C-alpha cells in the first residue's frame, strides 16, 4: 500500500534589514508499506520566496526548477564528450 502526500513546507521567517523573508518549498512524501514497517521517501523542492518589506507589501519571487535542465545538459555533455573521445582515438589509430 502506497500513500502519496503533497504539501508546502516553509522555512523562516527570517528578518533582515527591515524585511521578513520566508522560503516556501513543495514537499512530496511517499510512504510504502504499513505503519510499523514501512519505507518513507521525502522530496522537497524550492517553490518561491516571500518577502514582506517595511511598508507591509508582500512580494513573491518564484524559483524555477532547474534540475531537469541540468540533468539534460549533463547527459548531452557526456554524449558529446564520448563522441569526441571516439573520434580522437580513431584519428590516433590511423596515424
Secondary structure, DSSP 4 states (H G I P E B T S, - for coil): -EEEEEEEEEEEEEEETTEEEEEEEEEEEEEES-SSS-EEEEEEEEEEEEEE-TTS-EEEEE----HHHHHHHHHHHHHHHHHHHHHHHHHHHH-
